[in-house]
Amino acid sequence: MAEPTLKQIRMFLAVARHRSFRVAGDRVSASQSSISIQIKQLEDRVGLALFDRTTRVVKLTPAGSELLADFERLAAMADEVRVKCAQLAAGRTGQLRIGVLPSIAEHLLPEVIAEFSRELPGVHFEIFEAVEQELIAAVKVGRCDLGLTSARMLERGMTFEGLFSDDLFAVMLSSHPLASLDEIPIAALAERPLILTKWGTSLRLAASQAFEDEGIAIVPAYEVTNMATALGFAAKGLGVALLPASAVRNMQNVATVARPLRGQAGSRMMGILQLEGAVSYPLQQRFIALLRSVVATAASRQVLAPES
């Protein structure tokens, strides 16, 4: 049996509502004969008469009454789908799955999502926080629509749009011998106890590269997973932690100071990672546009260093 069409269902509902083929036709901008043809085709598909036409007033048959509520639900669902399709096409609803480095998740991302949600409160966000290797894998297999990370481990088949430079800072006690310097030479850190994040993070790669560029081999005194742990260790005088600007910008501990590395050693370019050739939906495009705007505003306030 052929399935009823949405047009036939809407014609049926119009006739059922107005109890007249002529009035129903006026309401849906269709001729009475067109309405009659659609209802006849619907009855043929159902295999039952849906209207009693023997009287001057059109009435539903028992079968028509039985199907009325079902057809109303189908029509209402079709209306909801139509509205949702329009909202999706306009980038006003849906879900965004964002992979993000912890440093960006803590500082930049909340500001972007807060502003985005004020305009589009119906958007659902799924946030995947991970180190860079895991973010690349998540974007690659489609677990994330985009990643907010650095470009140090960029793989083939991926695109990267740089947004801002995240410089490395040396965090230490304010009483530390190096704290009096405005900038810290990499060589001055070589003999100091160092607190670094573990291997597999873009931050560790950046820090190690900074020393390697100077021909210096290092063995950190402490390797930690979280930047907050590195800050805590530095605050207790256990060594010098190398952390990104995004992590030290709002540092609360008055016993510690953060000094930039000379020559922007270890600087990471942070930005948007996407799968090359992947479909970019309107909602995703709106989010990226807002992200660019927030970064540009932060750069104008000298909160972030823009891409050079």
C-alpha positions in Angstrom: 0.0 0.0 0.0 1.3 3.4 -0.9 1.9 5.8 2.0 -0.2 8.9 2.4 1.6 12.1 1.4 1.9 15.1 3.6 -0.2 17.1 1.2 -3.0 14.6 1.4 -2.8 14.6 5.2 -3.0 18.4 5.3 -6.0 18.4 2.9 -7.7 15.8 5.1 -7.1 18.0 8.3 -8.5 21.1 6.6 -11.7 19.3 5.5 -12.1 17.7 9.0 -11.6 21.1 10.6 -14.0 23.1 8.5 -16.5 20.2 7.6 -16.6 21.6 4.0 -14.6 20.9 0.9 -15.2 24.4 -0.4 -14.2 26.2 2.9 -11.2 23.9 3.3 -10.1 24.8 -0.2 -10.4 28.5 0.6 -8.2 28.1 3.7 -5.4 26.2 2.0 -5.7 28.1 -1.3 -6.8 25.1 -3.4 -9.8 24.5 -5.6 -12.7 22.3 -4.3 -11.9 19.8 -7.1 -8.3 19.6 -6.1 -9.3 19.0 -2.5 -11.6 16.2 -3.6 -9.0 14.6 -5.7 -6.4 14.6 -2.8 -9.0 13.1 -0.4 -10.0 10.4 -2.8 -6.3 9.5 -3.3 -5.8 9.4 0.4 -8.9 7.1 0.9 -7.6 4.8 -1.9 -4.2 4.6 -0.1 -5.8 4.0 3.3 -8.4 1.6 1.8 -11.3 3.1 3.7 -13.7 6.0 3.3 -12.7 8.8 5.6 -15.6 11.3 5.1 -19.3 10.7 4.9 -20.5 12.8 2.0 -24.2 11.7 2.0 -25.3 14.7 4.0 -25.1 18.4 3.3 -22.4 18.7 6.1 -19.2 16.7 5.6 -18.6 14.3 8.5 -15.8 12.0 9.5 -16.4 8.3 9.2 -15.4 6.1 12.2 -12.1 5.4 10.3 -11.6 9.1 9.7 -12.1 9.9 13.4 -9.7 7.1 14.3 -7.0 8.5 12.1 -7.6 12.2 12.9 -5.2 12.4 15.9 -2.5 10.4 14.1 -2.6 12.7 11.1 -2.5 15.8 13.4 0.6 14.4 15.0 2.2 13.7 11.7 1.4 17.2 10.4 2.7 18.8 13.6 5.9 16.8 13.4 6.4 17.9 9.8 6.0 21.5 10.9 8.6 21.0 13.7 11.0 19.4 11.2 10.5 22.3 8.7 11.2 24.9 11.4 14.3 22.9 12.7 15.6 22.6 9.2 15.3 26.4 8.7 17.1 27.0 12.0 19.9 24.6 11.1 20.3 26.2 7.7 20.5 29.6 9.5 23.0 28.3 12.1 20.6 29.0 15.0 20.3 25.6 16.5 22.1 22.2 16.8 25.1 20.8 18.5 28.8 21.7 18.4 31.5 19.3 19.4 34.6 21.1 20.3 38.0 19.6 21.2 40.2 22.0 23.2 43.4 22.2 25.1 42.9 22.7 28.8 44.6 26.1 28.8 42.1 27.3 26.2 39.2 25.5 27.8 39.8 27.4 31.1 40.3 30.9 29.7 39.2 31.7 26.1 36.5 29.1 25.5 34.1 30.2 28.3 34.1 33.7 27.0 33.3 32.6 23.5 30.5 30.2 24.6 29.0 32.7 27.0 28.6 35.3 24.2 27.5 32.7 21.7 24.8 31.3 24.1 23.4 34.8 24.8 22.4 35.0 21.1 21.7 31.3 20.6 20.6 29.7 23.8 19.3 26.6 22.1 22.7 25.4 20.9 24.2 22.4 22.8 27.9 22.2 23.3 29.9 19.0 23.9 33.5 19.9 25.1 36.3 17.4 24.8 39.4 18.5 26.8 42.6 16.7 25.9 46.2 17.0 25.0 47.1 17.8 21.4 47.6 14.3 20.2 44.2 13.2 21.4 42.6 16.3 19.9 44.0 15.6 16.5 42.8 12.0 16.7 39.3 13.2 17.8 39.0 15.6 14.9 40.4 13.0 12.5 37.7 10.4 13.3 34.9 12.9 13.5 34.4 12.9 17.3 34.9 16.7 17.3 33.7 19.2 14.7 36.8 21.3 15.3 39.8 21.5 17.7 41.2 24.5 19.4 44.9 23.7 19.8 48.4 24.5 18.5 49.9 23.6 15.2 52.9 21.7 16.5 51.6 18.2 15.7 49.6 19.0 12.6 49.0 16.0 10.4 48.3 15.6 6.7 44.7 16.0 5.7 44.0 18.7 8.3 43.7 22.4 8.1 44.9 24.9 10.7 43.9 28.6 11.1 46.3 30.4 13.4 44.6 32.9 15.8 47.0 34.0 18.4 50.5 33.4 19.8 50.6 31.7 23.3 54.1 32.6 24.7 55.9 30.6 27.3 56.4 32.1 30.8 58.7 31.1 33.6 56.8 30.9 36.9 58.7 31.1 40.1 58.7 32.4 43.7 59.0 36.2 43.8 62.2 35.6 45.9 63.8 33.4 43.2 67.1 34.8 41.9 65.7 35.1 38.4 62.6 36.9 39.4 64.3 40.3 39.2 64.8 39.9 35.4 62.3 41.3 32.9 62.9 38.4 30.5 64.4 35.0 31.3 67.1 33.7 28.9 66.6 30.0 28.2 70.2 29.3 29.2 69.6 30.7 32.7 67.0 28.0 33.3 69.2 25.1 32.3 70.7 24.5 35.7 67.5 25.3 37.7 65.0 22.6 38.8 62.3 22.7 36.1 58.6 21.8 36.3 57.3 20.7 33.0 54.1 19.0 31.7 54.4 15.4 30.6 55.4 14.3 27.1 52.5 14.1 24.6 51.5 17.7 25.3 52.1 20.5 22.9 53.3 22.5 25.9 56.1 20.0 26.7 57.0 20.0 23.0 57.2 23.8 23.0 59.3 23.9 26.2 61.7 21.2 25.0 62.1 22.9 21.6 63.0 26.1 23.3 66.0 24.5 25.0 66.9 22.4 21.9 67.1 25.5 19.8 69.8 26.7 22.2 71.6 23.4 22.1 70.7 22.6 25.7 69.6 19.1 26.9 67.4 19.1 29.9 66.0 16.7 32.4 63.1 18.3 34.4 63.0 17.9 38.1 59.2 17.3 38.0 56.8 16.2 35.2 53.2 16.8 35.9 49.9 16.3 34.0 48.1 19.5 34.9 49.2 23.1 34.6 47.5 23.8 38.0 49.9 21.3 39.5 52.9 23.0 38.0 51.7 26.3 39.4 51.3 24.7 42.8 54.8 23.2 42.7 56.3 26.6 41.7 54.4 28.3 44.5 56.1 26.0 47.0 59.6 26.8 45.7 60.2 23.4 44.1 61.4 24.9 40.9 60.6 27.0 37.8 57.4 26.0 35.9 57.2 26.8 32.2 53.6 27.6 31.4 51.7 29.4 28.6 50.5 33.0 28.9 46.9 31.7 28.9 47.6 29.8 32.1 49.4 32.6 34.0 47.4 35.6 32.9 45.0 35.3 35.9 47.5 33.9 38.4 46.3 34.5 41.9 49.2 33.5 44.1 51.0 36.6 45.2 54.1 34.6 46.2 54.8 33.8 42.6 55.8 35.8 39.5 55.6 35.1 35.8 58.4 36.3 33.5 58.4 35.9 29.7 61.2 33.9 28.0 63.6 36.0 26.0 62.9 36.1 22.3 59.5 34.5 22.7 61.2 31.1 23.0 58.8 28.2 23.0 55.9 30.3 21.7 53.0 28.3 20.3 50.6 29.4 17.6 47.1 28.5 18.7 44.1 28.2 16.4 41.4 26.2 14.8 42.0 22.6 13.6 39.6 21.0 11.2 39.5 18.0 8.9 40.4 19.0 5.3 37.4 18.9 3.0 34.9 18.3 5.9 31.5 19.9 5.6 31.4 23.1 7.7 27.8 23.8 8.8 26.3 27.3 9.3 26.4 26.8 13.1 30.0 25.9 13.0 30.8 28.8 10.8 29.0 31.2 13.2 31.0 29.9 16.1 34.3 30.3 14.3 33.4 33.8 13.2 32.6 34.7 16.9 35.9 33.0 18.0 37.9 35.2 15.6 36.1 38.3 16.9 36.7 37.5 20.6 40.4 36.8 19.9 40.7 40.1 17.9 39.0 42.0 20.8 41.4 40.4 23.3 44.4 41.2 21.2 43.3 44.9 21.1 43.3 44.8 24.9 46.7 43.1 24.8 45.2 40.1 26.5 46.2 37.8 23.6 49.0 38.2 21.1 47.5 38.1 17.6 48.9 35.9 14.8 51.8 37.7 13.2 
